[in-house]
Amino acid sequence: MQLGSGRWTCIRSLFWLTQLWTAGETGFLEDHFPASVLEEAKLTTVQLLAKYKYPVETHTVTTEDKYVLQMHRIARPGAKPVLLMHGLLDSSATWILMGPHSGLGYFLYDAGYDVWLGNSRGNRYSRSHVKLNPNTDKAYWSFSWHEIGYYDLPALIDAVLAKTGYQKLSYFGHSQGSTSFFVMASTRPEYNAKINLMSALGPVVYMGNVQCEFKELAYRFINILEEGRELLPYSNKFTGCMMSETTIQTCLYYVWKAIGKNPAEFNKTMIPAMLNHLPCGGSSNQFIHYVQLYKSDRFCAYDHAKENHRIYGRSKPPDYPLEKVTAPVAIYYTHNDYLNALKDVRRLIKRLPNVVEDHLYPYKRWNHIDMTWGISARRLAHPVMLEVMRRYEAGGPQNGTDLTTTVSPVETANMTTETVLKAVGT
């Protein structure tokens, strides 16, 4: 089967023609973006943290199935640990990419936390294995986000707790970072006891009602996409999207179609940094697994087709037992998230036994990335997350009181970073 319809082929051809027509705009990046942003586009997570004088460490972790992962730590020894996990084809950089006045990683460190930034197998920082070579061994890429949840997250959590001496940590997961957490907590329920609070940002679990306009194309795409292959590996060269204003707008058009359009929260100045840190690589199986969720309208293990009987002892993959996710969970979601329909999120909330915060942000245009990269995220999203987390580190609401934040998004709209931290008790 060929990819897509004649309409898609036409759109794709016009896209590449547009890039060719504008390829002669030499010096475009230098003329349109600050030198500091162009510099940061080429820096690693460690280099970004070092640039802004934050204490940074790199830690290496080996999983039970011998994948070698890298974590980045904004080190505050002795402080309570918090682990942040990125989404599909992303990396640890996502939590700091927007800079000290916007990134959630910086915010949590400034609030007094020992911040750990995870990297899932197959991305630019965790592209290693004890025995397998990702460049030559196809077996390396035979994983989806199931393995990230079953192997990677437990290894990262155990490493953080061993290093810090704490018995529990708090967890933030964006998109796939939430998907993989629910895999872990349902299939390895002993790890629930190691979590103070799981904060799920735009959790992608049920997908039967996604609004993404490429969902039908994605469904066709998996028919030709080979399983167990590296998908969109990291490259340190600027994408063709950055050739001119026209190509930027063309690429943004397709981004909005995928995640929901909200130019008001999109920091256009940071486009070179965004596009030179993403994509960061992964396995084709991660993408295929998500499309399988859309197709089946279930939250279930990977469908291996003819191999299901051998692997699962049944013709269809089993559902993940979400009733075993006993750790406190805070859900943060938005109205305009094309990858996260309200109906699907509410279905997840009903299935989980211990949702302690059901937080639908009131901003009608917020999309899949605005809680992490949005211009207003520091003022309107992060303070709420911090206060809820602190309540559950202290054991949760006492004496039957409601979990109601004392600092509302409206109140924080005009606050500086310092006054926000003061308002939530730092």
NUTI-180180 format. One line per 3 residues: for each residue z, x, y of C-alpha. Coordinates in nm, 4 decimals. Each point is the difference from the previous one (the first is absolute). Layout:
Z X Y ~ ...
This chain:
0.0000 0.0000 0.0000 ~ -0.0847 0.1280 0.3454 ~ 0.2624 0.0131 0.2725
0.0073 -0.3160 0.2068 ~ -0.2855 -0.2146 0.1185 ~ -0.3073 0.0690 0.2078
0.2063 -0.0942 0.3026 ~ 0.2521 0.2740 -0.0705 ~ -0.2754 0.2552 -0.0577
-0.1467 -0.0922 0.3367 ~ 0.3351 0.0341 0.1765 ~ 0.0631 0.3366 -0.1616
-0.3447 0.1255 0.1002 ~ 0.0478 -0.1096 0.3601 ~ 0.3352 0.1767 0.0064
-0.1458 0.3335 -0.1041 ~ -0.2967 -0.0406 0.2342 ~ 0.2431 -0.0557 0.2847
0.1734 0.3269 -0.0825 ~ -0.3298 0.1878 -0.0074 ~ -0.1054 -0.1431 0.3365
0.3231 0.1171 0.1632 ~ 0.0363 0.3344 -0.1757 ~ -0.1209 0.1868 0.3072
0.3075 -0.0787 0.2080 ~ 0.1401 0.3510 -0.0122 ~ 0.3459 0.0506 0.1442
0.0830 -0.3683 -0.0487 ~ 0.3468 0.0650 -0.1456 ~ 0.0988 0.2476 0.2693
-0.1216 -0.2337 0.2738 ~ 0.1731 -0.3117 -0.1300 ~ 0.3270 0.1106 -0.1640
0.2936 0.2183 0.1121 ~ 0.0063 0.3540 -0.1332 ~ 0.3470 -0.0642 -0.1452
-0.1325 -0.2867 -0.2151 ~ -0.2922 0.2083 -0.1246 ~ 0.2493 0.2727 -0.0904
0.2265 -0.2416 -0.1871 ~ -0.2947 -0.1339 -0.1949 ~ -0.0196 0.3370 -0.1735
0.3727 0.0540 -0.0579 ~ 0.1826 -0.0680 -0.3264 ~ 0.3154 -0.2091 -0.0205
0.2088 0.3173 0.0138 ~ -0.1916 0.1306 0.3006 ~ 0.0312 -0.3311 0.1843
0.3766 -0.0010 -0.0426 ~ 0.0245 0.3641 0.1024 ~ -0.2082 -0.0644 0.3123
0.2600 -0.2463 0.1247 ~ 0.2937 0.2227 -0.0982 ~ 0.1293 -0.2161 -0.2830
0.1661 0.1767 -0.2955 ~ -0.2450 -0.0172 -0.2896 ~ 0.0213 0.0947 -0.3661
-0.2418 -0.0282 -0.2909 ~ 0.1315 -0.0945 -0.3448 ~ -0.1901 0.0017 -0.3284
0.0770 -0.2507 -0.2764 ~ -0.1392 -0.0218 -0.3541 ~ -0.0229 -0.3439 -0.1628
0.0691 -0.0843 -0.3649 ~ -0.3745 0.0013 -0.0665 ~ -0.0378 0.3418 0.1671
-0.1576 -0.0897 0.3338 ~ 0.1151 0.2285 0.2795 ~ 0.0877 -0.1821 0.3206
0.0881 0.1197 0.3465 ~ 0.2557 -0.1536 0.2332 ~ 0.0505 0.0783 0.3652
0.3478 -0.0192 0.1422 ~ 0.1122 -0.0414 0.3597 ~ 0.3244 0.1657 -0.0900
0.3388 -0.1202 0.1165 ~ 0.2314 0.1387 -0.2718 ~ 0.3009 -0.2185 -0.0705
-0.1510 -0.3113 0.1534 ~ -0.0959 -0.3079 -0.2004 ~ -0.3389 0.0445 -0.1672
-0.2952 -0.2321 0.0475 ~ -0.3267 0.0266 -0.1935 ~ -0.3281 -0.1196 0.1542
-0.3044 -0.0653 -0.2198 ~ -0.3551 -0.0384 0.1315 ~ -0.2828 -0.2341 -0.0943
-0.3305 0.0342 -0.1859 ~ -0.1928 0.3247 0.0708 ~ 0.2631 0.0933 0.2582
0.2603 0.2763 0.0216 ~ 0.3362 0.1006 0.1446 ~ -0.1692 0.0539 0.3363
-0.0317 -0.3741 0.0564 ~ 0.3672 -0.0265 0.1008 ~ -0.0275 0.2591 0.2780
-0.3668 -0.0045 0.0952 ~ 0.0489 -0.2105 0.3137 ~ 0.2431 0.2545 0.1427
0.3757 0.0196 0.0718 ~ -0.0029 -0.3066 0.2263 ~ -0.1681 -0.2235 -0.2574
0.0344 0.1259 -0.3593 ~ 0.2584 -0.1680 -0.2221 ~ 0.0883 0.3330 -0.1623
0.1013 0.1459 0.3350 ~ 0.1882 -0.3175 0.0930 ~ 0.2143 0.0091 -0.3132
0.0758 0.3695 0.0426 ~ 0.1005 -0.0552 0.3634 ~ 0.2220 -0.2845 -0.1215
0.1950 0.2491 -0.2125 ~ -0.1744 -0.0075 -0.3390 ~ -0.1148 0.2656 -0.2434
-0.3649 -0.1053 -0.0286 ~ -0.2125 0.0674 -0.3082 ~ -0.3744 -0.0678 0.0057
-0.1555 -0.0452 -0.3435 ~ -0.3542 0.0688 -0.1220 ~ -0.1468 -0.1789 -0.2995
-0.1983 0.1792 -0.2691 ~ -0.3587 0.0816 0.0827 ~ 0.0272 0.0236 0.3779
-0.0548 0.3198 0.1964 ~ 0.3627 0.1126 -0.0333 ~ 0.0590 -0.1020 -0.3620
-0.3276 0.1030 -0.1623 ~ 0.1498 0.2080 -0.2786 ~ 0.1163 -0.0137 -0.3616
0.1839 0.2283 -0.2401 ~ -0.2987 0.0140 -0.2380 ~ -0.2944 -0.1989 0.1368
-0.2432 0.1195 0.2654 ~ -0.0994 -0.2849 0.2345 ~ -0.3336 0.1716 0.0661
-0.1057 0.0186 -0.3636 ~ 0.2196 -0.2271 -0.2137 ~ -0.0865 -0.3679 0.0204
0.3282 -0.0782 -0.1752 ~ 0.1808 0.0926 0.3219 ~ -0.1443 -0.3066 0.1747
0.0925 -0.2520 -0.2695 ~ 0.2700 -0.1693 0.2036 ~ 0.0461 -0.2957 0.2311
0.2902 -0.1040 0.2189 ~ 0.1745 -0.1014 -0.3236 ~ 0.0597 0.3680 -0.0786
0.1009 0.0636 0.3611 ~ 0.2713 -0.2630 -0.0433 ~ 0.1004 0.0912 -0.3529
0.0004 0.3788 0.0351 ~ -0.0374 0.1178 0.3596 ~ 0.2613 -0.2108 0.1762
0.2783 0.0662 -0.2545 ~ -0.0691 0.3737 0.0215 ~ 0.0075 -0.0055 0.3811
0.3154 -0.2123 0.0156 ~ 0.1833 0.2183 -0.2502 ~ -0.1019 0.3140 0.1873
0.1265 -0.1349 0.3326 ~ 0.3332 -0.1106 -0.1473 ~ 0.0453 0.3286 -0.1841
-0.0662 0.1983 0.3166 ~ 0.2153 -0.2097 0.2321 ~ 0.2884 -0.0852 -0.2352
-0.0227 -0.3711 0.0779 ~ -0.0008 -0.2672 -0.2714 ~ -0.2335 -0.2317 0.1907
-0.2760 0.0180 0.2581 ~ -0.1892 -0.2471 0.2169 ~ -0.3707 -0.0496 -0.0561
-0.2960 -0.0973 0.2180 ~ -0.3351 -0.0793 -0.1592 ~ -0.3172 -0.0959 0.1821
-0.2672 -0.1910 -0.1931 ~ -0.0465 0.1980 -0.3253 ~ 0.3400 0.1584 0.0682
0.1415 -0.3486 -0.0549 ~ -0.2250 -0.0804 -0.2965 ~ 0.1127 0.3103 -0.1849
0.3665 -0.0656 0.0791 ~ -0.0161 -0.3424 -0.1638 ~ -0.1615 0.1630 -0.3037
0.2879 0.2459 -0.0220 ~ 0.2810 -0.2460 0.0627 ~ -0.1352 -0.2497 -0.2535
-0.0937 0.2407 -0.2796 ~ 0.2818 0.2515 0.0527 ~ 0.2739 -0.2329 0.1255
0.2666 0.2688 -0.0156 ~ -0.1451 0.1320 0.3269 ~ 0.1091 -0.3127 0.1874
0.3511 0.1448 0.0017 ~ -0.1272 0.3014 0.1967 ~ -0.1324 -0.2052 0.2933
0.2034 -0.1141 0.3027 ~ -0.2872 -0.2065 0.1326 ~ -0.3706 -0.0148 -0.0692
-0.1986 -0.0751 0.3188 ~ -0.3430 -0.1325 -0.0948 ~ -0.2522 0.0318 0.2842
-0.3104 -0.2087 -0.0632 ~ 0.0713 -0.0165 -0.3759 ~ -0.3155 -0.0386 -0.2078
0.1003 -0.1743 -0.3229 ~ -0.1677 -0.3365 -0.0459 ~ -0.3577 0.0042 0.1292
-0.1561 -0.3312 -0.0949 ~ -0.0263 -0.1121 0.3628 ~ -0.1000 0.3210 0.1794
-0.2177 -0.0518 0.3080 ~ -0.1724 0.3386 -0.0085 ~ -0.3709 -0.0682 0.0490
-0.0918 0.2726 -0.2481 ~ 0.1853 -0.1555 -0.2921 ~ -0.3156 -0.1298 -0.1685
-0.1729 0.3321 0.0591 ~ 0.2987 0.1789 -0.1500 ~ -0.0203 -0.2254 -0.3040
-0.3633 0.1028 -0.0488 ~ 0.0835 0.3624 0.0708 ~ 0.2363 0.0365 -0.2950
-0.2884 -0.0840 -0.2319 ~ -0.1668 0.3286 0.0918 ~ 0.3040 0.2094 0.0938
0.0868 0.2345 -0.2836 ~ 0.3596 -0.0016 -0.1125 ~ 0.2094 0.3146 0.0152
-0.1864 0.1720 0.2831 ~ 0.1177 0.1545 0.3246 ~ -0.0484 -0.2446 0.2857
-0.0583 0.1065 0.3612 ~ 0.1591 0.3462 -0.0090 ~ 0.1351 0.1541 0.3174
-0.2428 0.1915 0.2204 ~ 0.0935 0.1982 0.3093 ~ -0.3253 -0.0863 0.1740
-0.0301 -0.2836 0.2482 ~ -0.1661 -0.3070 -0.1418 ~ -0.3337 -0.1302 0.1243
0.1973 -0.2737 0.1742 ~ 0.0871 0.2534 0.2689 ~ -0.3556 0.0849 0.1073
-0.0152 -0.2374 0.2969 ~ 0.1508 -0.3071 0.1579 ~ -0.2518 -0.2086 -0.1929
0.1005 0.1382 -0.3380 ~ 0.3683 -0.0425 0.0851 ~ -0.0538 -0.3656 0.0803
-0.2089 -0.0449 -0.3153 ~ 0.2727 0.1477 -0.2183 ~ 0.2715 -0.2007 0.1737
-0.1992 -0.3155 -0.0671 ~ 0.0264 0.0639 -0.3728 ~ 0.3658 0.1044 0.0240
0.0833 -0.3309 0.1702 ~ -0.1874 -0.1868 -0.2713 ~ 0.2235 0.1639 -0.2589
0.3471 -0.0129 0.1576 ~ -0.0153 -0.2547 0.2841 ~ -0.1155 0.0512 0.3585
0.2507 0.0894 0.2698 ~ -0.1402 0.2417 0.2607 ~ 0.2994 -0.0563 0.2284
0.2318 0.1874 -0.2399 ~ -0.2508 0.2668 -0.0999 ~ 0.0547 0.3376 0.1658
-0.3622 0.1000 0.0495 ~ 0.0986 0.3393 0.1387 ~ 0.1295 0.0964 -0.3440
-0.3212 -0.0822 -0.1888 ~ -0.0884 0.3663 -0.0758 ~ 0.3459 0.0561 -0.1486
-0.0215 -0.3169 -0.2081 ~ -0.3439 0.0749 -0.1369 ~ 0.0728 0.3630 -0.0747
0.3134 -0.0872 -0.1983 ~ -0.1572 -0.2875 -0.1914 ~ -0.1118 -0.0431 -0.2686
0.2193 0.2440 -0.1887 ~ -0.1268 -0.0558 -0.3522 ~ 0.1031 -0.1903 -0.3088
-0.1329 -0.1432 -0.3241 ~ -0.2672 -0.2655 -0.0346 ~ 0.2449 -0.1804 -0.2293
0.2301 -0.0747 0.2943 ~ -0.2784 -0.1926 0.1730 ~ -0.1110 -0.1665 -0.3230
0.3551 -0.1102 -0.0767 ~ 0.0263 -0.1768 0.3370 ~ -0.3289 -0.1794 -0.0552
0.1296 -0.1098 -0.3395 ~ 0.2975 -0.1613 0.1767 ~ -0.2369 -0.1891 0.2281
-0.2114 -0.1107 -0.2929 ~ 0.2933 -0.1142 -0.2155 ~ 0.2338 -0.1245 0.2758
0.2823 0.1731 -0.1890 ~ 0.2265 0.2999 0.0547 ~ -0.0647 0.1718 -0.3279
-0.0596 0.3329 -0.1696 ~ -0.3405 0.1677 -0.0070 ~ -0.2639 -0.1883 -0.1978
-0.1468 0.2447 -0.2505 ~ -0.2319 -0.2686 -0.1445 ~ -0.0711 0.0881 -0.3650
0.2966 0.2380 -0.0088 ~ 0.2567 -0.2638 0.0973 ~ 0.0950 -0.0816 -0.3587
0.0654 0.3661 -0.0758 ~ 0.1951 0.0614 0.3193 ~ 0.1821 -0.3300 0.0512
-0.0322 -0.1744 -0.3362 ~ -0.1757 -0.2907 0.1660 ~ -0.3403 -0.0879 0.1475
0.1186 -0.0205 0.3607 ~ 0.2251 0.2420 0.1882 ~ 0.3590 -0.1205 0.0505
0.1415 -0.1173 0.3315 ~ 0.2549 0.2253 0.1647 ~ 0.3455 -0.1599 -0.0446
0.0920 -0.0366 0.3669 ~ 0.3210 -0.1785 -0.0931 ~ 0.1336 0.3456 -0.0919
-0.0337 0.1263 0.3592 ~ 0.3672 -0.0360 0.0861 ~ 0.0139 0.2494 0.2879
0.0310 -0.1667 0.3426 ~ -0.3499 -0.0474 0.1443 ~ -0.1048 -0.0551 0.3623
-0.3525 -0.1368 0.0418 ~ -0.1898 0.0663 0.3237 ~ -0.3395 -0.1630 0.0424
-0.2431 -0.1279 0.2613 ~ -0.2310 -0.2942 0.0705 ~ -0.3293 0.1879 0.0294
0.0207 0.2330 -0.3005 ~ -0.3263 -0.0457 -0.1926 ~ 0.1416 0.1833 -0.3029
0.3219 -0.1983 -0.0054 ~ -0.0399 -0.3770 0.0231 ~ 0.3111 -0.1938 0.1019
-0.0287 -0.2164 -0.3093 ~ 0.0013 0.3074 -0.2246 ~ 0.2989 0.1591 0.1762
0.1984 -0.3218 -0.0256 ~ -0.0803 -0.0164 -0.3680 ~ 0.1428 0.3509 -0.0361
0.3133 -0.0984 0.1928 ~ 0.0582 -0.2934 -0.2356 ~ -0.0350 0.2258 -0.3046
0.2413 0.2707 0.1146 ~ 0.3676 -0.0714 -0.0731 ~ 0.1555 0.1926 0.2910
-0.2036 -0.0340 0.3199 ~ 0.2493 0.0571 0.2805 ~ -0.2437 -0.0029 0.2922
-0.3098 -0.2199 0.0245 ~ -0.1532 0.1281 0.3229 ~ -0.3326 -0.1380 0.1174
-0.0732 0.1675 0.3324 ~ -0.0892 -0.2628 0.2612 ~ -0.2931 0.1904 0.1513
-0.3024 -0.1987 -0.1142 ~ -0.2525 0.2876 0.0153 ~ 0.2019 0.2678 -0.1797
-0.1899 0.1344 -0.3031 ~ 0.0597 0.2198 -0.3054 ~ 0.0758 0.3202 0.1920
0.1667 -0.1187 0.3200 ~ 0.3551 0.0412 -0.1345 ~ -0.0683 0.3685 -0.0606
-0.2707 0.1032 0.2491 ~ 0.0077 -0.2769 0.2596 ~ 0.0549 0.0869 0.3650
0.3009 -0.2344 0.0143 ~ 0.1431 0.0821 -0.3436 ~ 0.2786 0.2205 0.1383
0.1187 -0.2772 0.2333 ~ -0.0704 -0.3112 -0.2038 ~ 0.0233 0.0958 -0.3680
0.2047 0.3114 -0.0700 ~ 0.3341 -0.1037 0.1572 ~ 0.0179 -0.3099 -0.2195
-0.0692 0.2074 -0.3124 ~ 0.2674 0.2514 0.0963 ~ 0.2692 -0.2596 0.0583
-0.0694 -0.1841 -0.3252 ~ 0.0085 0.3284 -0.1920 ~ 0.3328 0.0946 0.1544
0.1545 -0.3305 -0.0973 ~ -0.0848 0.0563 -0.3651 ~ 0.1059 0.3612 -0.0028
0.3378 -0.1407 0.1009 ~ -0.0068 -0.2499 -0.2862 ~ -0.1864 -0.2892 0.1572
0.1208 -0.2925 0.2125 ~ 0.3693 -0.0626 -0.0431 ~ 0.1951 -0.3260 -0.0214
-0.3115 -0.2084 -0.0516 ~ -0.1535 0.0797 0.3380 ~ -0.3718 -0.0395 0.0466
-0.2249 0.3014 0.0167 ~ -0.1071 -0.0468 0.3612 ~ -0.1022 0.3008 0.2036
0.1947 0.0483 0.3219 ~ -0.2944 0.1673 0.1714 ~ -0.3041 -0.2237 0.0119
-0.3613 0.1148 0.0410 ~ -0.0079 -0.1687 0.3410 ~ 0.3069 0.1907 0.1159
-0.1449 0.3342 -0.1067 ~ -0.3402 -0.0566 0.1598 ~ 0.0832 0.1991 0.3125
0.2481 0.2480 -0.1458 ~ -0.0498 0.3726 -0.0276 ~ 0.0542 0.1727 -0.3343
0.3441 0.1134 0.1113 ~ 0.1174 -0.3463 0.1041 ~ -0.1373 -0.1545 -0.3203
0.2032 0.2436 -0.2089 ~ 0.3073 -0.0683 0.2108 ~ -0.0467 -0.3756 -0.0375
-0.0081 0.0178 -0.3800 ~ 0.3115 0.2106 -0.0122 ~ -0.1069 0.3647 0.0068
